[in-house]
């Protein structure tokens, strides 16, 4: 069986703040908590940590993560494990004249439906087509 | 938002997290309706295991079935994958929201 294709959520944003400051917000526990979630993060490759949000029915609110890359002020990447699925979040920082360009890519979403239902009669193509604006495909 | 993830999405994800179940689901999607016997021949596991996997897929509503004579025929229900597409959509909204919150935080932080 070949590996199924996956999709990514990619969001790019400009911040009027230098990369050093954005890096701190991405990597210091108390700051991460203020914009993302409670955590026990450390910017060390291989470090395992948890992001915690409010539990909801059928989900304890815990996201199991492991740091894959941490290059100060440039790249931060970690696995994002929840509900038996493994995806990867990668932040890439680039300095700009005004501050920082941040690219967030959340990759590894399985797209069985696209592979299995190409040309199927359920309107999947048009449905998936509408997502193209926010979701970019990759193999 | 992640915290609003519907139960349907998590049951679909759990059902498809197992590689044998995924293979069964893919075969039904690709080749159409099949009996347990045919599925067992291709799956590499025992018939009771295939039946167990089919039950899990049925619970997630990924597979439907009908009896014909003495045999039960199973088929894929692609519409059950809809929550997965929604889930990806949820994540897009989730990150948009979080990265806006990051901007608010950067404004509050000391330079």
Interface residues (C-beta under 8 A of the other chain):
Chain A: X1 X4 X7 X9 X11 X13 X15 X17 X21 X22 X24 X25 X26 X31 X34 X35 X36 X53 X54 X56 X57 X58 X59 X61 X82 X83 X84 X85 X102 X104 X106 X109 X110 X112 X113 X116 X117 X120 X122 X124 X127 X128 X131 X134 X135
Chain B: X2 X3 X4 X5 X7 X10 X13 X14 X16 X17 X19 X22 X23 X25 X26 X29 X30 X76 X78 X79 X81 X84 X85 X87 X88 X89 X91 X92 X95 X96 X98 X99 X101 X102 X103 X104 X105 X106 X109 X111
